[in-house]
Amino acid sequence: MPISTLPAGPAIALVCLLIGFLCHVARRYRPDPALRLLEIATVSAAIGIPLVVMRPPVPDLLAIPVGNSALMFSLALFWQAACQLNGRPLSRIGLVVPVLIWLSLCALPPFRHSFVMRVEVAMAMAIALVVLARRQLIRLPRETRARQMLILVSGLHILSCVGRGVLVALPSLAGWVPLMLASIPFEMLTYIVLWPGLMLTLVAERAILEARAAALRDDMTGVLNRRGFWQMAEAVPDRGVLLFDIDHFKRVNDTFGHATGDWVIRHFSMVATAVVGGDAVFGRIGGEEFAVAVSGLSPDALGALAERVRATFERTPLSGDLLATVSIGYAPATIPDRPLGEQMALADAALYCAKQRGRNRVEASPPEGASVAGVPVGIGRRAGESEESRLVALNAVMADPQGRA
C-alpha cells in the first residue's frame, strides 16, 4: 500500500472515536440500546481501520486476523443496531459468528497467505452483514431522511464490495488492484464513518417523531388527545361524528375516588375502541368526553354504531356498586366537506339533548332543512315521546346549552 495512505488510518480512527463519543453523550439523554451498539461499533472500527490500512509497518500477523475481525465485528454491530431500531432482540450469536468465521479461516495457512481468497471472503461477509442491516433499515418507518440516506449508503457499500471482489478475481484487471488498495482508506472513511453518523441521526429523528406522536396521545388511555383527534378527523372523508360523555362522572369521583374515575375512563376507552374498530378516528377530547370520526356511514348506520357503544358499555361489568353509562350525540355527514368545527357543534348539541332528556341514550342532530316531521327519531327515545317534543328540546339546547354532568 502506498505510504501516502498511512496517515489516513489514525485520522479515520479519530473520527470514529469522535462519533462514538457523540453516541455516548446521546445515550445519556436517551437510553436507546441501539446507541450503545453504535458506540461499541465505532470503537471497534477505530481499532480495525489503522491495523488494516497501515500495512506495513503493521505486520500481517496482526493486521489480517485482528484488524479484519474488528471491522467484521463493527459491521455486525451496525446490523444489530438496525435490529434494535426495529424493535428486534439483540442476537449475540449474530455478533460473534462473523468474527469466529474469520479467525478460523485465518488459522489456515493457505487462506492466510492468499490475497485473493482473503479479499473474496471478506467481501462476501461484508456484503452479507450489510444486506442484513439494510433489510432492517427498509422496514423502519419512512418518515426519516436518515433512513433513506442509510439505505442509499448501504446499497453503495454493497456495490463497492461486489466491485472489489470482481476486480481481485479477474486476472485481466490485476493492473487496477494497486489503485483499489490505495482507495481502501477513503472507502472506509465513507462507509464506516457514515454508518454510525447516519444511524445516530436516525435515532435523533426517531426521538423527534416519537415526541410529536406522544404530543397527540392521551397519557391515561393511549388514544388520541384533543389535538390529535382534531388533526386526524379533519382528514376523514364523508365524515360522521359521535360525541360521548360518561354520565354522572363527578359523582363517581366524589363517591369512589379519582383513581376509580380514571379506571372508568380507561374502561370506556377500551370498550369504545373495540366497538368502533381500527378504521375510525377515536380520541379523548377532555375529561370524561370522547369523540369518534368515521367515514362512509349513513345516518342510520352511524346511529346504530353509537347505540352499540352505549349498550356495550352499559352491560360491561365494572365492580360492586359501581355503575356507569354514557350519553352520545352524533352528527352524520349530511353536507360534503362540512368544517369539522360545525359538525362537532351539531353533535355536541345532540349530546346536550341526550343529557337533558335523561342520559344513557343516543341523540342525533337534526339534518339540514328538516321539518319537525322529518327529524329522525333519537335511538334512545323513550316510548311515547313525540318527534315534536324531541325537536323542541334539541333546538332549545342548541340555542342555549346548559352544563352537563
C-alpha positions in Angstrom: 0.0 0.0 0.0 1.4 3.5 -0.8 3.0 5.2 2.1 0.9 8.3 1.5 -2.2 6.5 2.8 -0.7 5.8 6.2 -1.9 9.0 7.9 -5.5 8.0 6.8 -5.6 5.2 9.4 -5.2 7.3 12.5 -7.3 10.1 11.0 -10.3 7.8 10.3 -9.9 6.2 13.7 -10.0 9.6 15.4 -13.2 10.4 13.5 -14.7 7.1 14.6 -13.9 7.7 18.2 -15.4 11.2 17.9 -18.7 9.7 16.6 -18.5 7.1 19.4 -18.2 9.8 21.9 -21.3 11.6 20.4 -23.2 8.3 20.7 -22.1 8.0 24.4 -23.3 11.5 25.1 -26.6 10.9 23.3 -27.1 7.7 25.2 -27.0 9.6 28.5 -30.0 11.7 27.4 -31.8 8.9 25.5 -31.1 5.3 26.8 -31.6 3.7 23.4 -29.9 0.2 23.1 -29.0 1.0 19.5 -26.8 3.9 20.7 -24.8 1.6 22.9 -24.2 -0.8 20.0 -23.2 2.1 17.8 -20.8 3.3 20.5 -19.1 -0.1 20.6 -19.1 -0.3 16.7 -17.2 2.9 16.4 -14.6 1.8 18.9 -14.2 -1.5 17.1 -13.8 0.3 13.8 -11.3 2.7 15.3 -9.2 -0.4 16.3 -9.6 -2.2 13.0 -9.1 0.6 10.5 -5.5 1.5 11.4 -4.5 -2.1 11.5 -5.8 -2.7 8.0 -4.7 0.4 6.2 -1.3 0.7 7.8 0.3 -2.4 6.3 3.3 -2.1 6.6 4.5 -1.2 9.2 1.7 -3.1 10.9 2.6 -6.8 10.5 0.2 -9.1 8.6 0.0 -11.5 11.6 -1.7 -8.6 13.5 -3.5 -6.8 10.6 -5.1 -9.7 8.8 -6.8 -11.6 11.7 -7.3 -8.8 14.3 -7.9 -5.8 12.0 -10.4 -7.5 9.8 -12.1 -9.2 12.7 -12.6 -5.8 14.3 -14.1 -4.5 11.1 -16.4 -7.5 10.8 -17.5 -7.0 14.4 -18.2 -3.4 13.7 -20.4 -4.3 10.7 -22.2 -6.9 12.8 -22.9 -4.3 15.4 -24.3 -1.9 12.8 -26.6 -4.8 11.7 -27.7 -5.4 15.3 -28.2 -1.7 15.9 -30.6 -1.6 13.0 -32.4 -4.6 14.5 -32.7 -2.7 17.8 -34.2 0.3 16.0 -36.8 -2.1 14.5 -37.7 -3.5 18.0 -36.0 -6.8 17.4 -34.0 -8.5 20.2 -30.2 -8.5 20.3 -28.6 -11.6 18.7 -25.3 -12.3 20.4 -24.7 -15.2 18.1 -25.0 -12.8 15.1 -22.3 -10.6 16.7 -19.9 -13.5 17.4 -20.2 -15.7 14.3 -18.6 -13.4 11.7 -15.6 -12.9 14.0 -15.2 -16.6 14.7 -15.5 -17.5 11.0 -12.8 -15.0 10.0 -10.4 -16.1 12.8 -11.0 -19.7 12.0 -10.1 -19.1 8.3 -7.0 -17.1 9.3 -5.8 -20.1 11.2 -5.4 -21.9 7.9 -2.1 -21.1 6.2 -3.5 -21.4 2.6 -6.1 -18.8 3.4 -3.8 -16.5 5.4 -1.3 -16.4 2.5 -3.8 -16.0 -0.3 -4.6 -12.3 -1.0 -7.4 -13.2 -3.5 -9.0 -15.7 -1.1 -8.9 -13.2 1.8 -10.5 -10.4 -0.3 -13.2 -12.6 -1.7 -14.2 -14.0 1.7 -14.0 -10.6 3.4 -16.2 -9.0 0.7 -18.7 -11.9 0.9 -19.0 -11.5 4.7 -19.3 -7.7 4.4 -22.0 -7.9 1.8 -23.9 -10.4 3.9 -23.8 -8.2 7.0 -24.7 -5.0 5.1 -27.6 -6.8 3.4 -28.9 -7.9 6.7 -28.6 -4.4 8.1 -30.2 -2.9 5.0 -33.1 -5.3 5.3 -33.8 -3.9 8.8 -33.5 -0.3 7.7 -36.0 -0.8 4.9 -38.6 -2.0 7.5 -38.2 1.2 9.5 -40.9 4.0 9.2 -40.4 6.0 6.1 -40.6 9.5 7.6 -36.9 9.9 8.4 -34.4 11.2 6.0 -31.5 9.5 7.7 -33.2 6.1 6.9 -33.3 7.0 3.2 -29.6 8.0 3.3 -28.7 4.8 5.2 -30.4 2.7 2.6 -28.6 4.6 -0.2 -25.2 4.3 1.6 -25.7 0.6 2.3 -26.6 0.0 -1.4 -23.4 1.8 -2.5 -21.4 -0.2 0.1 -22.7 -3.5 -1.4 -21.8 -2.4 -4.9 -18.4 -1.4 -3.8 -17.7 -4.8 -2.2 -19.0 -6.6 -5.2 -16.8 -4.5 -7.5 -13.7 -5.1 -5.3 -14.4 -8.8 -5.3 -14.7 -8.9 -9.1 -11.5 -6.7 -9.5 -9.4 -9.1 -7.5 -10.9 -12.3 -9.0 -10.2 -11.4 -12.7 -6.5 -11.6 -13.7 -7.2 -9.2 -16.6 -7.9 -6.4 -14.1 -4.8 -7.0 -12.0 -3.4 -3.6 -13.0 -6.2 -1.9 -11.1 -5.5 -3.7 -7.8 -3.0 -1.1 -6.5 -5.5 1.7 -7.1 -8.1 -0.4 -5.3 -5.8 -0.9 -2.3 -5.0 2.8 -2.2 -8.7 3.7 -2.2 -9.5 1.5 0.8 -8.9 4.2 3.5 -11.2 6.6 1.7 -13.8 4.0 1.2 -13.7 3.2 4.9 -13.9 6.9 5.7 -17.1 7.0 3.5 -18.8 3.9 4.8 -17.5 3.1 8.3 -17.9 6.7 9.4 -21.2 7.4 7.6 -22.9 4.3 9.0 -22.7 5.3 12.7 -23.1 9.0 11.9 -26.3 8.4 9.9 -27.6 5.9 12.5 -27.0 8.5 15.2 -29.0 11.0 13.2 -31.7 8.3 12.7 -32.0 7.8 16.4 -32.4 11.6 16.9 -35.0 11.8 14.2 -37.0 8.9 15.7 -36.9 10.7 19.1 -38.4 13.8 17.5 -41.1 11.7 15.7 -41.9 9.9 19.0 -42.2 13.2 20.8 -44.5 14.5 18.2 -46.6 11.4 18.3 -46.7 11.5 22.1 -48.0 15.1 21.9 -51.0 13.8 20.1 -51.8 11.0 22.5 -53.7 11.0 25.8 -51.4 9.7 28.6 -54.1 8.0 30.6 -55.8 6.0 27.8 -53.3 5.9 25.0 -55.9 7.1 22.5 -55.6 10.4 20.6 -55.9 13.6 22.6 -58.0 16.6 21.5 -55.2 17.9 19.2 -54.5 14.5 17.7 -58.2 13.8 17.2 -58.8 17.1 15.5 -55.8 16.7 13.2 -56.8 13.2 12.1 -60.6 13.8 12.0 -60.3 16.7 9.6 -58.8 14.3 7.0 -61.6 11.8 7.2 -63.8 11.9 4.1 -67.6 11.7 4.2 -67.2 12.1 7.9 -69.8 11.2 10.6 -69.0 12.4 14.2 -70.0 10.9 17.5 -69.5 12.6 20.9 -69.6 10.7 24.2 -69.9 11.9 27.7 -69.8 9.5 30.7 -72.8 10.1 32.9 -72.5 11.4 36.4 -68.8 11.2 36.3 -68.3 13.8 39.0 -70.4 11.6 41.3 -68.2 8.7 40.5 -65.1 10.7 41.5 -66.7 12.0 44.7 -68.1 8.6 45.8 -65.4 6.2 44.7 -62.3 8.4 44.4 -60.3 9.8 41.4 -58.4 6.5 40.9 -61.7 4.8 40.3 -62.8 7.6 38.0 -59.6 7.2 36.0 -60.3 3.5 35.7 -63.8 4.2 34.4 -62.3 6.5 31.7 -59.8 3.8 30.7 -62.5 1.2 30.7 -64.8 3.2 28.4 -61.8 3.9 26.1 -61.2 0.2 25.7 -64.9 -0.6 25.2 -65.4 2.1 22.6 -62.1 1.3 20.8 -63.2 -2.3 20.4 -66.7 -1.4 19.2 -65.8 1.3 16.6 -62.9 -0.6 15.1 -59.5 0.4 13.8 -60.7 2.4 10.8 -62.4 5.1 12.9 -60.6 8.0 14.5 -61.2 7.8 18.2 -59.9 10.3 20.9 -60.4 11.7 24.3 -61.1 15.3 23.9 -61.3 16.3 27.5 -62.1 15.0 30.9 -64.8 12.3 30.5 -65.6 13.3 26.9 -64.6 11.3 23.9 -65.2 11.6 20.1 -65.2 9.4 17.0 -64.9 10.4 13.4 -65.8 7.6 10.9 -66.1 7.6 7.2 -68.8 6.3 4.9 -71.7 5.6 7.3 -75.3 6.5 6.6 -77.2 8.3 9.4 -78.9 5.1 10.4 -75.6 3.2 10.5 -73.9 5.9 12.4 -76.7 5.9 15.0 -76.5 2.1 15.2 -72.8 2.3 15.9 -73.4 4.8 18.7 -76.1 2.6 20.2 -73.7 -0.4 20.1 -71.1 1.6 22.1 -73.8 2.8 24.6 -75.3 -0.7 25.1 -71.9 -2.4 25.3 -70.6 0.0 27.9 -73.8 -0.2 30.0 -73.7 -4.0 30.2 -70.0 -4.4 30.7 -69.5 -5.2 34.3 -67.4 -2.8 36.4 -67.2 -3.7 40.1 -69.5 -3.8 43.1 -72.0 -1.0 43.3 -70.3 1.0 40.6 -72.5 1.5 37.5 -71.5 3.7 34.6 -73.4 4.7 31.5 -72.7 7.1 28.6 -74.7 9.7 26.7 -74.0 10.1 23.0 -74.7 12.7 20.4 -73.9 12.2 16.7 -73.9 14.3 13.5 -74.0 12.4 10.2 -72.3 13.5 7.0 -75.2 15.4 5.5 -73.2 18.1 3.7 -69.9 17.3 1.8 -66.8 19.0 3.2 -68.6 20.4 6.2 -66.0 22.0 8.6 -65.2 19.7 11.5 -66.0 22.5 13.9 -69.5 22.9 12.7 -70.1 19.1 12.7 -68.7 18.9 16.3 -71.1 21.7 17.4 -74.1 19.8 15.9 -73.0 16.5 17.7 -72.4 18.5 20.9 -75.9 20.0 20.8 -77.3 16.5 20.3 -75.2 15.3 23.3 -76.6 18.1 25.4 -80.1 17.0 24.4 -79.3 13.4 25.5 -78.1 14.7 28.8 -81.2 16.8 29.3 -83.6 14.0 28.4 -82.4 11.5 30.9 -78.8 10.4 30.0 -77.7 6.9 28.9 -79.2 7.4 25.5 -78.3 8.4 21.9 -79.4 11.5 20.1 -79.0 12.6 16.5 -78.5 16.2 15.3 -81.3 17.4 13.0 -80.5 17.2 9.3 -80.2 20.4 7.3 -83.5 22.0 6.4 -85.6 19.2 8.1 -89.1 19.9 9.3 -90.4 18.6 12.6 -91.8 15.5 11.0 -88.6 14.9 9.1 -86.3 14.9 12.1 -85.0 11.3 12.7 -86.0 9.8 16.0 -83.2 9.5 18.5 -82.3 5.9 19.0 -82.6 6.4 22.7 -86.1 7.9 22.5 -88.4 6.6 25.2 -91.7 5.1 24.4 -94.4 7.7 23.9 -92.0 10.5 23.2 -93.1 12.6 20.2 -90.9 13.9 17.4 -92.0 17.4 18.1 -91.1 17.4 21.8 -87.7 16.0 21.0 -87.0 18.6 18.3 -88.2 21.4 20.7 -85.8 20.2 23.4 -82.9 19.8 20.9 -83.4 23.3 19.4 -83.6 24.8 22.9 -80.3 23.2 23.9 -78.6 24.3 20.6 -79.7 27.9 21.3 -78.7 27.9 25.0 -76.9 24.7 26.1 -76.7 24.1 29.8 -73.9 22.3 31.7 -73.9 18.6 31.9 -72.5 16.1 34.3 
